[in-house]
Amino acid sequence: MQANEIAHYCQKCLAANLLGQDFCFRCGTRLMIVVEPASMRYDNLDGAGEAEEHILERVSVLENRLGRLTDRMERALDLVLRQAQNSYLDRALLKSLIGLLDDDGVVENDKLERLWQQRCEQDALAQEQTSRRAHVQGKITGSYRGADRRSFEALIGEAFQLVEAQNAAAIQLLQRAAEKDPENGQLLSFIGEQFFQTGNMKLARQFLAKAIAIVPDDNHVLLLLGLACGDEGETEQARELLEATTRRAGPSFAAHYGLGRLFVAEQKWEKAVREFKLALASKPSPEAHYALGCLYYQLGRDGLATRYLLKAVEMDSTYGEALHLLGLVYRRVGNAESARFAFEKAAAARLSLPQNKFLKGEPTLFRTGTGRRKRLLTGGDLRLARALREDALKVFVTAK
C-alpha cells in the first residue's frame, strides 16, 4: 500500500486495508467505518483527536449492529417468501381438489367459497372482540374509584369470562358491578353495548344515556344511543344524536342507514335517498343496495330500483328479499318472464337459507314491528336489522 493512499484500518488487528474492502485481508474481520482520524493527518493542538476517535468507535458499533439486523431481516424475509410460496401452492392444490369435486357434483364451489370467506371473517372478528374486551376490562377496572377494588376487579373478571363464553348471566354480574361503581362510564357503556347487541333497545338506551352523561366525548356511545332512541320511536332525539355522530366521527353505514330509516318513517323521500346513498358509500354491501332498491321501488322509479337490486343480488345470490323485490319490479313493468325467474330464485334462496326469511307484498324496508314500540330501525327485516347492529358494534369495537 502506498503511503499516500487512504487506509481503512481493521478494528481487530489494525491492519491497513484499501477503502471499499468489506473484510480485513489479514484476519478476515468485517471492516467497519473506523478510518484514519483527522488528528492523525493534521496537527491538532486542541486535543480533539481523542473525541473523534471515540465518536468513530461508537458509530462503528452501531454499524456492526445494523449489519447484524440487516442479515436477520434478510433471513426473515426469505422465510416469509418461502411461507407465502407454500401457502400459494397449498391454496392452488385445494382449489384444484374443490374444482374436481365440483365437477363431480360432490360440492358447490361458489357456496364453499362463500362459507369459507364468512368463516374467516367471523374468526377475525372474534379475535378482534377478544382483544378489545381485554382492553375494555382494563379501562373499567382502571376507572374504579371505590374502596373495595379487589372485590370489584374479581366481579368484573368473572363477568368478562361469562361474556367470552356468551353466557347470559354475564349481564347480571355487570349490573352488580355498576351498582358498586355507578359513575363508571366505561362500565355503563359496555353494559349498554351488551343490551344493544341482544336487541334490548330499551335497556340499552338507559345505560347508554347514563354513560354519555359521564363520557360525552365518546362518539360511538353516541352512535349506539342514537340508534337505540330511533328504534324506541324517539325520532327527534335519535336524529340529533345520529347527525352529531356523523359530524364528530365521520360517516358510517349504521348512522346514515338509521337516519334514512327515520326519514322513511316521516316520508321525507329525498332526504332518505341521500342518507341511504351515504350509507352505501360508507360500506358497499348488498343490504345498502337493497335499501336503495326498496326506496326507489316505493317512489315508482323502477329503472333505478332494478339497478340497485341487481347489484345486491350480484353481491349475494342468496339474498331472498332482494330477489323477491326484483320480481315485484319486473312484474310491475310487465316483464313476466324475468319476474317468474326472480321469484323462483327467491324461493330457492329461502329453502337453502331458512334463516333468510322474507315477507311477500310490500318491501320489508317499510315494515315495522307490532305493538307499542314500532322498531323503526330494526323492525320488519331481520337481515337489515342484523346488518345495522353488526356495523354499529364493529365501529364500536374498532374505536375502542
C-alpha positions in Angstrom: 0.0 0.0 0.0 1.4 3.4 -0.9 1.9 5.9 1.8 -0.4 8.5 0.3 -3.4 6.0 -0.1 -6.3 6.3 2.3 -6.4 3.3 4.5 -9.3 1.5 6.2 -7.9 0.1 9.4 -9.2 -3.2 10.8 -10.7 -2.7 14.3 -9.3 -6.0 15.4 -5.8 -6.4 14.1 -5.3 -2.8 13.0 -4.1 -3.9 9.5 -4.4 -1.2 6.8 -6.9 -2.1 4.1 -7.9 -0.3 1.0 -11.2 1.6 1.1 -14.0 -0.4 -0.4 -13.0 -3.8 1.1 -15.6 -5.5 3.2 -13.3 -7.8 5.1 -9.8 -7.5 6.5 -7.2 -9.1 4.2 -5.2 -10.3 7.3 -7.7 -11.6 9.8 -11.0 -11.7 7.8 -12.9 -9.5 10.2 -15.8 -7.5 8.7 -14.5 -4.0 8.4 -16.4 -1.1 10.0 -16.0 2.6 9.2 -13.1 3.4 11.5 -10.7 5.2 9.3 -7.7 7.4 9.9 -8.9 10.2 12.2 -8.2 13.8 11.3 -5.9 14.0 14.3 -3.5 11.6 12.7 -3.4 13.5 9.5 -3.1 17.0 10.8 -1.6 18.6 13.9 -4.3 19.1 16.4 -3.4 21.3 19.3 -6.8 21.3 20.9 -6.9 17.6 21.7 -9.9 16.9 19.5 -8.4 13.7 18.2 -9.4 11.6 21.1 -13.0 12.8 20.9 -13.1 12.0 17.2 -11.7 8.5 17.7 -14.4 7.9 20.4 -17.2 9.0 18.1 -15.9 6.8 15.3 -15.8 3.8 17.6 -19.4 4.4 18.7 -20.5 4.8 15.1 -18.6 1.6 14.2 -20.5 -0.3 16.9 -23.8 1.0 15.5 -22.8 -0.1 12.0 -22.0 -3.5 13.3 -25.4 -3.9 14.9 -27.1 -2.5 11.9 -25.3 -5.1 9.7 -26.5 -7.9 12.0 -30.0 -6.6 12.0 -29.9 -6.4 8.2 -28.8 -10.0 8.0 -31.6 -11.1 10.3 -34.2 -9.2 8.3 -33.0 -10.8 5.1 -33.3 -14.2 6.6 -36.8 -13.3 7.9 -37.8 -12.0 4.5 -36.6 -15.2 2.9 -38.6 -17.3 5.4 -41.7 -15.2 4.8 -41.4 -15.6 1.0 -41.0 -19.3 1.3 -44.1 -19.5 3.6 -46.0 -17.4 1.1 -45.0 -19.7 -1.7 -46.0 -22.7 0.3 -49.4 -21.1 1.1 -49.9 -20.3 -2.6 -49.2 -23.9 -3.6 -51.4 -25.3 -0.8 -54.3 -23.0 -1.9 -53.7 -24.0 -5.6 -53.9 -27.6 -4.6 -57.0 -27.1 -2.5 -58.8 -25.1 -5.3 -57.9 -27.9 -7.7 -59.5 -30.5 -5.4 -62.6 -28.3 -4.9 -62.9 -27.9 -8.7 -62.6 -31.6 -9.2 -65.3 -32.3 -6.6 -67.5 -29.5 -8.1 -67.3 -31.2 -11.5 -68.4 -34.4 -9.9 -71.3 -32.7 -8.2 -70.0 -33.5 -4.7 -69.6 -29.9 -3.5 -70.7 -26.5 -4.8 -67.7 -24.3 -5.4 -69.4 -21.0 -5.1 -71.2 -21.9 -1.9 -68.0 -23.4 -0.3 -66.0 -20.3 -1.2 -68.7 -18.1 0.4 -68.8 -20.2 3.5 -65.0 -20.1 3.8 -64.9 -16.3 3.5 -67.7 -15.9 6.1 -65.8 -18.2 8.5 -62.6 -16.3 8.0 -64.4 -13.0 8.7 -66.1 -14.5 11.8 -62.8 -15.8 13.2 -61.1 -12.4 12.6 -63.9 -10.6 14.2 -63.9 -13.0 17.2 -60.1 -12.4 17.7 -60.7 -8.7 17.5 -63.5 -8.8 20.0 -61.4 -10.8 22.4 -58.6 -8.3 22.2 -61.0 -5.4 22.6 -62.7 -6.9 25.6 -59.4 -7.4 27.4 -58.7 -3.7 26.7 -62.1 -2.6 27.9 -61.8 -4.7 31.1 -58.6 -2.9 31.9 -60.2 0.5 31.3 -63.2 -0.4 33.5 -61.1 -1.5 36.4 -58.8 1.4 35.9 -61.7 3.8 36.2 -62.9 2.4 39.6 -62.7 4.9 42.4 -64.3 2.9 45.2 -62.7 1.4 48.4 -63.0 -2.3 47.6 -61.0 -2.6 44.4 -60.2 -6.2 44.9 -63.8 -7.3 45.1 -64.7 -5.1 42.1 -61.9 -6.5 39.9 -62.9 -10.0 40.8 -66.5 -9.3 39.9 -65.6 -7.7 36.6 -63.2 -10.6 35.8 -65.9 -13.2 36.3 -68.4 -11.2 34.3 -66.0 -10.9 31.3 -65.3 -14.6 31.4 -69.0 -15.2 31.1 -69.2 -12.6 28.2 -66.4 -14.5 26.5 -68.4 -17.8 26.9 -71.6 -16.0 25.7 -73.3 -16.8 28.9 -76.4 -14.7 29.6 -75.6 -14.5 33.3 -72.8 -12.1 32.4 -75.1 -9.1 32.2 -76.3 -9.6 35.8 -72.8 -9.5 37.1 -72.0 -6.4 35.1 -75.1 -4.7 36.6 -74.0 -5.7 40.1 -70.6 -4.1 39.3 -72.4 -1.0 38.1 -74.2 -0.7 41.5 -70.8 -0.7 43.2 -69.5 2.0 40.8 -72.4 3.9 39.3 -70.2 6.6 37.9 -68.0 4.3 35.8 -68.7 5.5 32.3 -66.8 2.7 30.7 -68.7 0.1 32.5 -72.1 1.7 31.7 -71.3 2.0 28.0 -70.2 -1.7 27.9 -73.5 -2.8 29.6 -75.4 -0.7 27.1 -73.5 -2.3 24.3 -74.4 -5.8 25.6 -78.1 -4.9 25.6 -77.8 -3.3 22.2 -76.2 -6.5 20.8 -79.1 -8.6 22.1 -81.7 -6.2 20.7 -83.0 -5.0 24.0 -83.0 -1.3 22.9 -85.0 -0.1 25.9 -82.3 -1.1 28.5 -79.5 -0.3 26.0 -80.9 3.3 25.8 -81.0 3.6 29.6 -77.4 2.6 30.2 -76.0 4.4 27.2 -77.7 7.6 28.3 -76.1 7.3 31.7 -72.7 6.6 30.0 -72.9 9.6 27.6 -73.6 11.9 30.6 -70.2 10.8 32.1 -68.2 10.4 28.9 -69.7 12.9 26.5 -66.8 12.7 24.0 -67.3 9.0 23.2 -68.7 9.2 19.7 -69.5 5.6 19.5 -71.6 5.5 22.6 -73.4 8.5 20.9 -74.0 6.3 17.8 -75.4 3.4 19.8 -77.6 5.7 21.8 -78.9 7.4 18.7 -79.8 4.0 17.1 -81.5 2.8 20.3 -83.5 6.0 20.6 -84.6 5.7 17.0 -85.7 2.1 17.5 -87.7 3.2 20.5 -89.6 5.8 18.5 -87.8 8.9 19.8 -87.2 10.2 16.4 -86.2 13.8 17.2 -83.6 12.8 19.7 -82.3 10.0 17.5 -81.9 12.3 14.6 -79.9 14.8 16.7 -77.6 12.1 18.1 -77.0 10.4 14.7 -76.3 13.7 12.9 -73.9 14.7 15.8 -72.2 11.3 15.3 -71.6 11.9 11.6 -70.3 15.4 12.3 -67.9 14.3 15.0 -66.8 10.8 14.0 -67.4 10.8 10.2 -69.8 8.8 8.1 -70.7 5.2 8.9 -73.3 2.8 7.4 -75.1 2.4 10.7 -75.5 6.2 11.3 -76.6 7.1 7.7 -78.9 4.0 7.4 -80.5 4.9 10.7 -81.1 8.4 9.5 -82.5 7.1 6.3 -85.0 4.9 8.1 -86.1 7.8 10.2 -86.8 9.9 7.1 -88.6 7.0 5.5 -90.9 6.9 8.5 -91.6 10.6 8.0 -92.0 10.1 4.2 -89.2 12.6 3.5 -88.0 10.7 0.5 -85.3 13.0 -0.9 -83.6 13.1 2.5 -83.9 9.3 2.8 -82.3 8.8 -0.6 -79.4 11.0 0.4 -78.8 9.1 3.6 -79.0 5.7 2.0 -76.5 6.7 -0.7 -74.2 8.0 2.1 -74.6 4.6 3.8 -73.8 2.8 0.6 -70.7 5.0 0.1 -69.6 4.2 3.7 -70.0 0.5 3.3 -70.8 -1.1 -0.1 -72.9 -4.1 0.8 -75.9 -6.0 -0.5 -78.0 -4.6 2.3 -77.2 -1.0 1.3 -78.1 -1.7 -2.3 -81.3 -3.4 -1.3 -82.3 -0.4 0.9 -82.0 1.9 -2.1 -83.8 -0.5 -4.3 -86.7 -0.6 -1.8 -86.8 3.2 -1.7 -86.8 3.6 -5.5 -89.5 1.0 -5.8 -91.6 2.9 -3.3 -91.1 6.1 -5.4 -92.0 4.3 -8.6 -88.6 4.7 -10.2 -88.3 1.1 -11.4 -85.2 1.6 -13.5 -83.1 2.7 -10.5 -84.7 0.1 -8.3 -83.7 -2.6 -10.8 -80.2 -1.3 -10.9 -79.6 -1.4 -7.2 -81.4 -4.7 -6.7 -79.4 -6.4 -9.4 -76.2 -5.1 -7.7 -77.5 -6.6 -4.4 -78.1 -9.9 -6.0 -74.7 -9.8 -7.7 -73.0 -9.4 -4.3 -75.1 -12.1 -2.7 -77.0 -14.5 -5.0 -78.9 -15.9 -1.9 -80.4 -12.6 -0.9 -84.0 -13.7 -1.0 -85.6 -10.4 -0.1 -83.7 -8.6 -3.0 -84.7 -11.4 -5.4 -88.4 -11.2 -4.3 -88.5 -7.4 -4.7 -86.8 -7.7 -8.1 -89.6 -10.0 -9.1 -92.1 -7.4 -8.0 -90.4 -4.7 -10.1 -90.3 -6.9 -13.2 -94.0 -7.8 -12.7 -94.9 -4.1 -12.4 -93.1 -3.1 -15.6 -94.7 -6.1 -17.5 -91.7 -8.4 -17.7 -93.5 -11.6 -16.7 -90.7 -14.0 -17.7 -88.0 -12.1 -15.7 -90.4 -11.8 -12.8 -91.1 -15.5 -12.7 -87.4 -16.3 -12.8 -86.7 -13.9 -9.9 -89.5 -15.4 -7.8 -88.2 -18.9 -8.4 -84.7 -17.9 -7.3 -86.1 -16.2 -4.3 -88.0 -19.3 -3.3 -84.8 -21.4 -3.8 -82.8 -19.0 -1.7 -85.4 -19.3 1.1 -85.1 -23.0 1.1 -81.3 -23.1 1.1 -81.1 -20.5 3.9 -84.1 -21.0 6.2 -82.9 -18.1 8.4 -83.2 -15.8 5.5 -87.0 -15.4 5.8 -88.8 -12.6 4.0 -92.3 -11.5 3.6 -94.3 -11.2 0.4 -96.0 -8.0 -0.5 -94.5 -4.6 0.2 -90.7 -4.2 0.6 -89.5 -5.2 4.0 -87.8 -1.9 4.4 -91.1 -0.2 5.1 -92.4 -2.8 7.6 -92.1 -2.1 11.3 -92.7 -4.1 14.4 -96.0 -4.6 16.1 -97.2 -3.3 19.5 -96.4 -0.1 21.3 -92.8 0.1 20.0 -92.7 0.1 16.3 -89.0 -0.8 16.0 -88.4 1.9 13.4 -84.9 0.8 12.7 -84.8 -2.9 13.3 -88.4 -3.9 12.7 -89.7 -5.8 9.7 -86.4 -7.0 8.1 -84.2 -9.3 10.2 -81.3 -9.1 7.8 -81.2 -5.3 7.6 -81.5 -5.2 11.4 -78.6 -7.6 11.8 -76.5 -5.6 9.3 -77.3 -2.4 11.3 -76.3 -3.9 14.6 -73.2 -5.6 13.3 -71.9 -2.4 11.7 -72.6 -0.3 14.7 -70.8 -2.8 17.0 -67.9 -3.2 14.6 -67.4 0.5 14.6 -67.6 0.4 18.4 -65.0 -2.4 18.6 -62.6 -0.7 16.2 -62.8 2.6 18.0 -62.0 1.1 21.4 
